[in-house]
Amino acid sequence: MTEPTWPTPATRPDAFERLPGLYRRWEMQQVLDARHDFHIEEAGTATDGTQLFAVYRRRHNHEEASNE
């Protein structure tokens, strides 16, 4: 049995849109919602040493997820 492969911006760039800006961990609650699938990538550090993340999103597609 193989693990399901979920699309990512690298494998399906047409399926995701990148949200503008970079985000800190504590800002994620303002970005995430239940209507989208998200892909989060490490994007470096701020001058104060805080980790920054790039966020990509796409609309839920339950049919696609169940077919994979």
mmCIF file of the N, C-alpha and C atoms, coordinates in Angstrom:
data_MODEL
# 
_entry.id   MODEL 
# 
loop_
_atom_site.group_PDB 
_atom_site.id 
_atom_site.type_symbol 
_atom_site.label_atom_id 
_atom_site.label_alt_id 
_atom_site.label_comp_id 
_atom_site.label_asym_id 
_atom_site.label_entity_id 
_atom_site.label_seq_id 
_atom_site.pdbx_PDB_ins_code 
_atom_site.Cartn_x 
_atom_site.Cartn_y 
_atom_site.Cartn_z 
_atom_site.occupancy 
_atom_site.B_iso_or_equiv 
_atom_site.pdbx_formal_charge 
_atom_site.auth_seq_id 
_atom_site.auth_comp_id 
_atom_site.auth_asym_id 
_atom_site.auth_atom_id 
_atom_site.pdbx_PDB_model_num 
ATOM 1   N N  . MET A 1 1  ? 0.843   -1.179 0.000   1.00 0.00 ? 1  MET A N  1 
ATOM 2   C CA . MET A 1 1  ? 0.000   0.000  0.000   1.00 0.00 ? 1  MET A CA 1 
ATOM 3   C C  . MET A 1 1  ? 0.886   1.239  0.000   1.00 0.00 ? 1  MET A C  1 
ATOM 4   N N  . THR A 1 2  ? 0.598   2.157  -0.878  1.00 0.00 ? 2  THR A N  1 
ATOM 5   C CA . THR A 1 2  ? 1.413   3.369  -0.970  1.00 0.00 ? 2  THR A CA 1 
ATOM 6   C C  . THR A 1 2  ? 0.732   4.523  -0.249  1.00 0.00 ? 2  THR A C  1 
ATOM 7   N N  . GLU A 1 3  ? 1.561   5.412  0.217   1.00 0.00 ? 3  GLU A N  1 
ATOM 8   C CA . GLU A 1 3  ? 1.052   6.616  0.884   1.00 0.00 ? 3  GLU A CA 1 
ATOM 9   C C  . GLU A 1 3  ? 0.435   7.537  -0.165  1.00 0.00 ? 3  GLU A C  1 
ATOM 10  N N  . PRO A 1 4  ? -0.669  8.213  0.161   1.00 0.00 ? 4  PRO A N  1 
ATOM 11  C CA . PRO A 1 4  ? -1.234  9.164  -0.803  1.00 0.00 ? 4  PRO A CA 1 
ATOM 12  C C  . PRO A 1 4  ? -0.280  10.345 -0.997  1.00 0.00 ? 4  PRO A C  1 
ATOM 13  N N  . THR A 1 5  ? -0.195  10.821 -2.205  1.00 0.00 ? 5  THR A N  1 
ATOM 14  C CA . THR A 1 5  ? 0.634   11.992 -2.490  1.00 0.00 ? 5  THR A CA 1 
ATOM 15  C C  . THR A 1 5  ? -0.264  13.202 -2.626  1.00 0.00 ? 5  THR A C  1 
ATOM 16  N N  . TRP A 1 6  ? -0.019  14.187 -1.825  1.00 0.00 ? 6  TRP A N  1 
ATOM 17  C CA . TRP A 1 6  ? -0.809  15.411 -1.880  1.00 0.00 ? 6  TRP A CA 1 
ATOM 18  C C  . TRP A 1 6  ? -0.120  16.398 -2.791  1.00 0.00 ? 6  TRP A C  1 
ATOM 19  N N  . PRO A 1 7  ? -0.881  17.131 -3.574  1.00 0.00 ? 7  PRO A N  1 
ATOM 20  C CA . PRO A 1 7  ? -0.263  18.133 -4.447  1.00 0.00 ? 7  PRO A CA 1 
ATOM 21  C C  . PRO A 1 7  ? 0.417   19.228 -3.633  1.00 0.00 ? 7  PRO A C  1 
ATOM 22  N N  . THR A 1 8  ? 1.495   19.733 -4.164  1.00 0.00 ? 8  THR A N  1 
ATOM 23  C CA . THR A 1 8  ? 2.210   20.855 -3.563  1.00 0.00 ? 8  THR A CA 1 
ATOM 24  C C  . THR A 1 8  ? 2.432   21.903 -4.648  1.00 0.00 ? 8  THR A C  1 
ATOM 25  N N  . PRO A 1 9  ? 2.847   23.109 -4.288  1.00 0.00 ? 9  PRO A N  1 
ATOM 26  C CA . PRO A 1 9  ? 3.130   24.106 -5.320  1.00 0.00 ? 9  PRO A CA 1 
ATOM 27  C C  . PRO A 1 9  ? 4.214   23.635 -6.299  1.00 0.00 ? 9  PRO A C  1 
ATOM 28  N N  . ALA A 1 10 ? 5.129   22.783 -5.841  1.00 0.00 ? 10 ALA A N  1 
ATOM 29  C CA . ALA A 1 10 ? 6.182   22.286 -6.733  1.00 0.00 ? 10 ALA A CA 1 
ATOM 30  C C  . ALA A 1 10 ? 5.637   21.285 -7.747  1.00 0.00 ? 10 ALA A C  1 
ATOM 31  N N  . THR A 1 11 ? 4.679   20.446 -7.324  1.00 0.00 ? 11 THR A N  1 
ATOM 32  C CA . THR A 1 11 ? 4.144   19.423 -8.231  1.00 0.00 ? 11 THR A CA 1 
ATOM 33  C C  . THR A 1 11 ? 2.938   19.902 -9.016  1.00 0.00 ? 11 THR A C  1 
ATOM 34  N N  . ARG A 1 12 ? 2.194   20.859 -8.496  1.00 0.00 ? 12 ARG A N  1 
ATOM 35  C CA . ARG A 1 12 ? 0.993   21.394 -9.164  1.00 0.00 ? 12 ARG A CA 1 
ATOM 36  C C  . ARG A 1 12 ? 0.945   22.910 -9.024  1.00 0.00 ? 12 ARG A C  1 
ATOM 37  N N  . PRO A 1 13 ? 1.870   23.643 -9.648  1.00 0.00 ? 13 PRO A N  1 
ATOM 38  C CA . PRO A 1 13 ? 1.908   25.103 -9.463  1.00 0.00 ? 13 PRO A CA 1 
ATOM 39  C C  . PRO A 1 13 ? 0.631   25.803 -9.899  1.00 0.00 ? 13 PRO A C  1 
ATOM 40  N N  . ASP A 1 14 ? -0.104  25.219 -10.838 1.00 0.00 ? 14 ASP A N  1 
ATOM 41  C CA . ASP A 1 14 ? -1.349  25.831 -11.305 1.00 0.00 ? 14 ASP A CA 1 
ATOM 42  C C  . ASP A 1 14 ? -2.472  25.725 -10.280 1.00 0.00 ? 14 ASP A C  1 
ATOM 43  N N  . ALA A 1 15 ? -2.346  24.832 -9.315  1.00 0.00 ? 15 ALA A N  1 
ATOM 44  C CA . ALA A 1 15 ? -3.407  24.604 -8.335  1.00 0.00 ? 15 ALA A CA 1 
ATOM 45  C C  . ALA A 1 15 ? -3.313  25.538 -7.127  1.00 0.00 ? 15 ALA A C  1 
ATOM 46  N N  . PHE A 1 16 ? -2.156  26.132 -6.895  1.00 0.00 ? 16 PHE A N  1 
ATOM 47  C CA . PHE A 1 16 ? -1.929  26.939 -5.698  1.00 0.00 ? 16 PHE A CA 1 
ATOM 48  C C  . PHE A 1 16 ? -1.702  28.400 -6.042  1.00 0.00 ? 16 PHE A C  1 
ATOM 49  N N  . GLU A 1 17 ? -2.099  29.265 -5.121  1.00 0.00 ? 17 GLU A N  1 
ATOM 50  C CA . GLU A 1 17 ? -1.729  30.675 -5.215  1.00 0.00 ? 17 GLU A CA 1 
ATOM 51  C C  . GLU A 1 17 ? -0.914  31.010 -3.974  1.00 0.00 ? 17 GLU A C  1 
ATOM 52  N N  . ARG A 1 18 ? 0.139   31.790 -4.159  1.00 0.00 ? 18 ARG A N  1 
ATOM 53  C CA . ARG A 1 18 ? 0.969   32.184 -3.022  1.00 0.00 ? 18 ARG A CA 1 
ATOM 54  C C  . ARG A 1 18 ? 0.373   33.431 -2.403  1.00 0.00 ? 18 ARG A C  1 
ATOM 55  N N  . LEU A 1 19 ? 0.194   33.391 -1.102  1.00 0.00 ? 19 LEU A N  1 
ATOM 56  C CA . LEU A 1 19 ? -0.283  34.575 -0.397  1.00 0.00 ? 19 LEU A CA 1 
ATOM 57  C C  . LEU A 1 19 ? 0.868   35.578 -0.320  1.00 0.00 ? 19 LEU A C  1 
ATOM 58  N N  . PRO A 1 20 ? 0.592   36.855 -0.522  1.00 0.00 ? 20 PRO A N  1 
ATOM 59  C CA . PRO A 1 20 ? 1.676   37.841 -0.481  1.00 0.00 ? 20 PRO A CA 1 
ATOM 60  C C  . PRO A 1 20 ? 2.265   37.964 0.919   1.00 0.00 ? 20 PRO A C  1 
ATOM 61  N N  . GLY A 1 21 ? 3.542   38.192 0.963   1.00 0.00 ? 21 GLY A N  1 
ATOM 62  C CA . GLY A 1 21 ? 4.219   38.399 2.237   1.00 0.00 ? 21 GLY A CA 1 
ATOM 63  C C  . GLY A 1 21 ? 4.764   37.124 2.838   1.00 0.00 ? 21 GLY A C  1 
ATOM 64  N N  . LEU A 1 22 ? 5.439   37.291 3.961   1.00 0.00 ? 22 LEU A N  1 
ATOM 65  C CA . LEU A 1 22 ? 5.953   36.176 4.751   1.00 0.00 ? 22 LEU A CA 1 
ATOM 66  C C  . LEU A 1 22 ? 5.317   36.265 6.125   1.00 0.00 ? 22 LEU A C  1 
ATOM 67  N N  . TYR A 1 23 ? 5.149   35.121 6.768   1.00 0.00 ? 23 TYR A N  1 
ATOM 68  C CA . TYR A 1 23 ? 4.377   35.076 8.007   1.00 0.00 ? 23 TYR A CA 1 
ATOM 69  C C  . TYR A 1 23 ? 5.178   34.438 9.129   1.00 0.00 ? 23 TYR A C  1 
ATOM 70  N N  . ARG A 1 24 ? 4.934   34.937 10.329  1.00 0.00 ? 24 ARG A N  1 
ATOM 71  C CA . ARG A 1 24 ? 5.500   34.346 11.539  1.00 0.00 ? 24 ARG A CA 1 
ATOM 72  C C  . ARG A 1 24 ? 4.525   33.300 12.063  1.00 0.00 ? 24 ARG A C  1 
ATOM 73  N N  . ARG A 1 25 ? 5.014   32.394 12.896  1.00 0.00 ? 25 ARG A N  1 
ATOM 74  C CA . ARG A 1 25 ? 4.162   31.310 13.428  1.00 0.00 ? 25 ARG A CA 1 
ATOM 75  C C  . ARG A 1 25 ? 2.887   31.834 14.059  1.00 0.00 ? 25 ARG A C  1 
ATOM 76  N N  . TRP A 1 26 ? 2.980   32.875 14.855  1.00 0.00 ? 26 TRP A N  1 
ATOM 77  C CA . TRP A 1 26 ? 1.797   33.365 15.575  1.00 0.00 ? 26 TRP A CA 1 
ATOM 78  C C  . TRP A 1 26 ? 0.819   34.107 14.669  1.00 0.00 ? 26 TRP A C  1 
ATOM 79  N N  . GLU A 1 27 ? 1.194   34.371 13.421  1.00 0.00 ? 27 GLU A N  1 
ATOM 80  C CA . GLU A 1 27 ? 0.272   35.002 12.479  1.00 0.00 ? 27 GLU A CA 1 
ATOM 81  C C  . GLU A 1 27 ? -0.542  33.977 11.684  1.00 0.00 ? 27 GLU A C  1 
ATOM 82  N N  . MET A 1 28 ? -0.207  32.705 11.804  1.00 0.00 ? 28 MET A N  1 
ATOM 83  C CA . MET A 1 28 ? -0.886  31.666 11.017  1.00 0.00 ? 28 MET A CA 1 
ATOM 84  C C  . MET A 1 28 ? -2.385  31.606 11.302  1.00 0.00 ? 28 MET A C  1 
ATOM 85  N N  . GLN A 1 29 ? -2.800  31.840 12.525  1.00 0.00 ? 29 GLN A N  1 
ATOM 86  C CA . GLN A 1 29 ? -4.234  31.777 12.843  1.00 0.00 ? 29 GLN A CA 1 
ATOM 87  C C  . GLN A 1 29 ? -5.030  32.834 12.086  1.00 0.00 ? 29 GLN A C  1 
ATOM 88  N N  . GLN A 1 30 ? -4.376  33.897 11.643  1.00 0.00 ? 30 GLN A N  1 
ATOM 89  C CA . GLN A 1 30 ? -5.063  34.928 10.864  1.00 0.00 ? 30 GLN A CA 1 
ATOM 90  C C  . GLN A 1 30 ? -5.098  34.580 9.375   1.00 0.00 ? 30 GLN A C  1 
ATOM 91  N N  . VAL A 1 31 ? -4.303  33.617 8.954   1.00 0.00 ? 31 VAL A N  1 
ATOM 92  C CA . VAL A 1 31 ? -4.167  33.261 7.544   1.00 0.00 ? 31 VAL A CA 1 
ATOM 93  C C  . VAL A 1 31 ? -4.956  31.998 7.200   1.00 0.00 ? 31 VAL A C  1 
ATOM 94  N N  . LEU A 1 32 ? -4.920  31.010 8.068   1.00 0.00 ? 32 LEU A N  1 
ATOM 95  C CA . LEU A 1 32 ? -5.533  29.711 7.783   1.00 0.00 ? 32 LEU A CA 1 
ATOM 96  C C  . LEU A 1 32 ? -7.043  29.750 7.945   1.00 0.00 ? 32 LEU A C  1 
ATOM 97  N N  . ASP A 1 33 ? -7.742  28.978 7.117   1.00 0.00 ? 33 ASP A N  1 
ATOM 98  C CA . ASP A 1 33 ? -9.189  28.831 7.242   1.00 0.00 ? 33 ASP A CA 1 
ATOM 99  C C  . ASP A 1 33 ? -9.586  27.430 6.782   1.00 0.00 ? 33 ASP A C  1 
ATOM 100 N N  . ALA A 1 34 ? -10.829 27.073 6.984   1.00 0.00 ? 34 ALA A N  1 
ATOM 101 C CA . ALA A 1 34 ? -11.302 25.720 6.677   1.00 0.00 ? 34 ALA A CA 1 
ATOM 102 C C  . ALA A 1 34 ? -11.695 25.536 5.216   1.00 0.00 ? 34 ALA A C  1 
ATOM 103 N N  . ARG A 1 35 ? -11.732 26.593 4.427   1.00 0.00 ? 35 ARG A N  1 
ATOM 104 C CA . ARG A 1 35 ? -12.175 26.489 3.029   1.00 0.00 ? 35 ARG A CA 1 
ATOM 105 C C  . ARG A 1 35 ? -11.050 26.165 2.056   1.00 0.00 ? 35 ARG A C  1 
ATOM 106 N N  . HIS A 1 36 ? -9.812  26.133 2.523   1.00 0.00 ? 36 HIS A N  1 
ATOM 107 C CA . HIS A 1 36 ? -8.665  25.942 1.642   1.00 0.00 ? 36 HIS A CA 1 
ATOM 108 C C  . HIS A 1 36 ? -7.741  24.847 2.167   1.00 0.00 ? 36 HIS A C  1 
ATOM 109 N N  . ASP A 1 37 ? -6.948  24.288 1.255   1.00 0.00 ? 37 ASP A N  1 
ATOM 110 C CA . ASP A 1 37 ? -5.808  23.451 1.616   1.00 0.00 ? 37 ASP A CA 1 
ATOM 111 C C  . ASP A 1 37 ? -4.598  24.373 1.604   1.00 0.00 ? 37 ASP A C  1 
ATOM 112 N N  . PHE A 1 38 ? -3.679  24.168 2.520   1.00 0.00 ? 38 PHE A N  1 
ATOM 113 C CA . PHE A 1 38 ? -2.519  25.041 2.619   1.00 0.00 ? 38 PHE A CA 1 
ATOM 114 C C  . PHE A 1 38 ? -1.230  24.253 2.501   1.00 0.00 ? 38 PHE A C  1 
ATOM 115 N N  . HIS A 1 39 ? -0.230  24.893 1.948   1.00 0.00 ? 39 HIS A N  1 
ATOM 116 C CA . HIS A 1 39 ? 1.131   24.365 1.904   1.00 0.00 ? 39 HIS A CA 1 
ATOM 117 C C  . HIS A 1 39 ? 2.002   25.473 2.477   1.00 0.00 ? 39 HIS A C  1 
ATOM 118 N N  . ILE A 1 40 ? 2.788   25.142 3.487   1.00 0.00 ? 40 ILE A N  1 
ATOM 119 C CA . ILE A 1 40 ? 3.608   26.140 4.177   1.00 0.00 ? 40 ILE A CA 1 
ATOM 120 C C  . ILE A 1 40 ? 5.068   25.740 4.038   1.00 0.00 ? 40 ILE A C  1 
ATOM 121 N N  . GLU A 1 41 ? 5.897   26.694 3.627   1.00 0.00 ? 41 GLU A N  1 
ATOM 122 C CA . GLU A 1 41 ? 7.327   26.449 3.443   1.00 0.00 ? 41 GLU A CA 1 
ATOM 123 C C  . GLU A 1 41 ? 8.132   27.420 4.286   1.00 0.00 ? 41 GLU A C  1 
ATOM 124 N N  . GLU A 1 42 ? 9.230   26.936 4.839   1.00 0.00 ? 42 GLU A N  1 
ATOM 125 C CA . GLU A 1 42 ? 10.146  27.811 5.559   1.00 0.00 ? 42 GLU A CA 1 
ATOM 126 C C  . GLU A 1 42 ? 10.734  28.808 4.560   1.00 0.00 ? 42 GLU A C  1 
ATOM 127 N N  . ALA A 1 43 ? 10.811  30.075 4.960   1.00 0.00 ? 43 ALA A N  1 
ATOM 128 C CA . ALA A 1 43 ? 11.267  31.112 4.030   1.00 0.00 ? 43 ALA A CA 1 
ATOM 129 C C  . ALA A 1 43 ? 12.359  31.996 4.624   1.00 0.00 ? 43 ALA A C  1 
ATOM 130 N N  . GLY A 1 44 ? 13.055  31.513 5.634   1.00 0.00 ? 44 GLY A N  1 
ATOM 131 C CA . GLY A 1 44 ? 14.156  32.284 6.200   1.00 0.00 ? 44 GLY A CA 1 
ATOM 132 C C  . GLY A 1 44 ? 13.839  32.829 7.576   1.00 0.00 ? 44 GLY A C  1 
ATOM 133 N N  . THR A 1 45 ? 14.613  33.836 7.979   1.00 0.00 ? 45 THR A N  1 
ATOM 134 C CA . THR A 1 45 ? 14.424  34.439 9.294   1.00 0.00 ? 45 THR A CA 1 
ATOM 135 C C  . THR A 1 45 ? 14.415  35.959 9.174   1.00 0.00 ? 45 THR A C  1 
ATOM 136 N N  . ALA A 1 46 ? 13.685  36.582 10.076  1.00 0.00 ? 46 ALA A N  1 
ATOM 137 C CA . ALA A 1 46 ? 13.651  38.046 10.158  1.00 0.00 ? 46 ALA A CA 1 
ATOM 138 C C  . ALA A 1 46 ? 14.933  38.527 10.839  1.00 0.00 ? 46 ALA A C  1 
ATOM 139 N N  . THR A 1 47 ? 15.162  39.826 10.840  1.00 0.00 ? 47 THR A N  1 
ATOM 140 C CA . THR A 1 47 ? 16.383  40.366 11.451  1.00 0.00 ? 47 THR A CA 1 
ATOM 141 C C  . THR A 1 47 ? 16.463  40.079 12.947  1.00 0.00 ? 47 THR A C  1 
ATOM 142 N N  . ASP A 1 48 ? 15.306  39.871 13.589  1.00 0.00 ? 48 ASP A N  1 
ATOM 143 C CA . ASP A 1 48 ? 15.310  39.551 15.019  1.00 0.00 ? 48 ASP A CA 1 
ATOM 144 C C  . ASP A 1 48 ? 15.441  38.049 15.279  1.00 0.00 ? 48 ASP A C  1 
ATOM 145 N N  . GLY A 1 49 ? 15.622  37.251 14.221  1.00 0.00 ? 49 GLY A N  1 
ATOM 146 C CA . GLY A 1 49 ? 15.801  35.811 14.374  1.00 0.00 ? 49 GLY A CA 1 
ATOM 147 C C  . GLY A 1 49 ? 14.517  35.000 14.302  1.00 0.00 ? 49 GLY A C  1 
ATOM 148 N N  . THR A 1 50 ? 13.373  35.659 14.142  1.00 0.00 ? 50 THR A N  1 
ATOM 149 C CA . THR A 1 50 ? 12.086  34.968 14.052  1.00 0.00 ? 50 THR A CA 1 
ATOM 150 C C  . THR A 1 50 ? 11.984  34.220 12.727  1.00 0.00 ? 50 THR A C  1 
ATOM 151 N N  . GLN A 1 51 ? 11.561  32.961 12.791  1.00 0.00 ? 51 GLN A N  1 
ATOM 152 C CA . GLN A 1 51 ? 11.372  32.163 11.584  1.00 0.00 ? 51 GLN A CA 1 
ATOM 153 C C  . GLN A 1 51 ? 10.229  32.717 10.747  1.00 0.00 ? 51 GLN A C  1 
ATOM 154 N N  . LEU A 1 52 ? 10.400  32.759 9.425   1.00 0.00 ? 52 LEU A N  1 
ATOM 155 C CA . LEU A 1 52 ? 9.377   33.250 8.506   1.00 0.00 ? 52 LEU A CA 1 
ATOM 156 C C  . LEU A 1 52 ? 8.936   32.126 7.572   1.00 0.00 ? 52 LEU A C  1 
ATOM 157 N N  . PHE A 1 53 ? 7.664   32.181 7.157   1.00 0.00 ? 53 PHE A N  1 
ATOM 158 C CA . PHE A 1 53 ? 7.094   31.139 6.319   1.00 0.00 ? 53 PHE A CA 1 
ATOM 159 C C  . PHE A 1 53 ? 6.358   31.743 5.131   1.00 0.00 ? 53 PHE A C  1 
ATOM 160 N N  . ALA A 1 54 ? 6.469   31.076 3.978   1.00 0.00 ? 54 ALA A N  1 
ATOM 161 C CA . ALA A 1 54 ? 5.668   31.403 2.799   1.00 0.00 ? 54 ALA A CA 1 
ATOM 162 C C  . ALA A 1 54 ? 4.445   30.497 2.837   1.00 0.00 ? 54 ALA A C  1 
ATOM 163 N N  . VAL A 1 55 ? 3.282   31.041 2.470   1.00 0.00 ? 55 VAL A N  1 
ATOM 164 C CA . VAL A 1 55 ? 2.032   30.283 2.533   1.00 0.00 ? 55 VAL A CA 1 
ATOM 165 C C  . VAL A 1 55 ? 1.404   30.227 1.144   1.00 0.00 ? 55 VAL A C  1 
ATOM 166 N N  . TYR A 1 56 ? 1.039   29.016 0.734   1.00 0.00 ? 56 TYR A N  1 
ATOM 167 C CA . TYR A 1 56 ? 0.338   28.779 -0.528  1.00 0.00 ? 56 TYR A CA 1 
ATOM 168 C C  . TYR A 1 56 ? -1.019  28.186 -0.190  1.00 0.00 ? 56 TYR A C  1 
ATOM 169 N N  . ARG A 1 57 ? -2.037  28.490 -0.989  1.00 0.00 ? 57 ARG A N  1 
ATOM 170 C CA . ARG A 1 57 ? -3.352  27.917 -0.710  1.00 0.00 ? 57 ARG A CA 1 
ATOM 171 C C  . ARG A 1 57 ? -4.052  27.516 -2.002  1.00 0.00 ? 57 ARG A C  1 
ATOM 172 N N  . ARG A 1 58 ? -4.993  26.591 -1.847  1.00 0.00 ? 58 ARG A N  1 
ATOM 173 C CA . ARG A 1 58 ? -5.874  26.195 -2.946  1.00 0.00 ? 58 ARG A CA 1 
ATOM 174 C C  . ARG A 1 58 ? -7.212  25.824 -2.342  1.00 0.00 ? 58 ARG A C  1 
ATOM 175 N N  . ARG A 1 59 ? -8.260  25.911 -3.134  1.00 0.00 ? 59 ARG A N  1 
ATOM 176 C CA . ARG A 1 59 ? -9.593  25.531 -2.659  1.00 0.00 ? 59 ARG A CA 1 
ATOM 177 C C  . ARG A 1 59 ? -9.628  24.036 -2.410  1.00 0.00 ? 59 ARG A C  1 
ATOM 178 N N  . HIS A 1 60 ? -10.411 23.606 -1.433  1.00 0.00 ? 60 HIS A N  1 
ATOM 179 C CA . HIS A 1 60 ? -10.606 22.178 -1.184  1.00 0.00 ? 60 HIS A CA 1 
ATOM 180 C C  . HIS A 1 60 ? -11.138 21.514 -2.435  1.00 0.00 ? 60 HIS A C  1 
ATOM 181 N N  . ASN A 1 61 ? -10.633 20.333 -2.725  1.00 0.00 ? 61 ASN A N  1 
ATOM 182 C CA . ASN A 1 61 ? -11.169 19.530 -3.812  1.00 0.00 ? 61 ASN A CA 1 
ATOM 183 C C  . ASN A 1 61 ? -11.240 18.103 -3.290  1.00 0.00 ? 61 ASN A C  1 
ATOM 184 N N  . HIS A 1 62 ? -12.311 17.794 -2.585  1.00 0.00 ? 62 HIS A N  1 
ATOM 185 C CA . HIS A 1 62 ? -12.435 16.488 -1.940  1.00 0.00 ? 62 HIS A CA 1 
ATOM 186 C C  . HIS A 1 62 ? -12.450 15.349 -2.950  1.00 0.00 ? 62 HIS A C  1 
ATOM 187 N N  . GLU A 1 63 ? -12.978 15.581 -4.137  1.00 0.00 ? 63 GLU A N  1 
ATOM 188 C CA . GLU A 1 63 ? -13.014 14.532 -5.153  1.00 0.00 ? 63 GLU A CA 1 
ATOM 189 C C  . GLU A 1 63 ? -11.599 14.148 -5.572  1.00 0.00 ? 63 GLU A C  1 
ATOM 190 N N  . GLU A 1 64 ? -10.734 15.133 -5.775  1.00 0.00 ? 64 GLU A N  1 
ATOM 191 C CA . GLU A 1 64 ? -9.350  14.857 -6.152  1.00 0.00 ? 64 GLU A CA 1 
ATOM 192 C C  . GLU A 1 64 ? -8.640  14.082 -5.055  1.00 0.00 ? 64 GLU A C  1 
ATOM 193 N N  . ALA A 1 65 ? -8.834  14.486 -3.800  1.00 0.00 ? 65 ALA A N  1 
ATOM 194 C CA . ALA A 1 65 ? -8.179  13.817 -2.683  1.00 0.00 ? 65 ALA A CA 1 
ATOM 195 C C  . ALA A 1 65 ? -8.630  12.370 -2.563  1.00 0.00 ? 65 ALA A C  1 
ATOM 196 N N  . SER A 1 66 ? -9.887  12.091 -2.833  1.00 0.00 ? 66 SER A N  1 
ATOM 197 C CA . SER A 1 66 ? -10.379 10.722 -2.699  1.00 0.00 ? 66 SER A CA 1 
ATOM 198 C C  . SER A 1 66 ? -9.948  9.841  -3.863  1.00 0.00 ? 66 SER A C  1 
ATOM 199 N N  . ASN A 1 67 ? -9.584  10.435 -5.004  1.00 0.00 ? 67 ASN A N  1 
ATOM 200 C CA . ASN A 1 67 ? -9.144  9.658  -6.159  1.00 0.00 ? 67 ASN A CA 1 
ATOM 201 C C  . ASN A 1 67 ? -7.670  9.303  -6.102  1.00 0.00 ? 67 ASN A C  1 
ATOM 202 N N  . GLU A 1 68 ? -6.910  9.936  -5.253  1.00 0.00 ? 68 GLU A N  1 
ATOM 203 C CA . GLU A 1 68 ? -5.467  9.685  -5.217  1.00 0.00 ? 68 GLU A CA 1 
ATOM 204 C C  . GLU A 1 68 ? -5.124  8.570  -4.285  1.00 0.00 ? 68 GLU A C  1 
# 
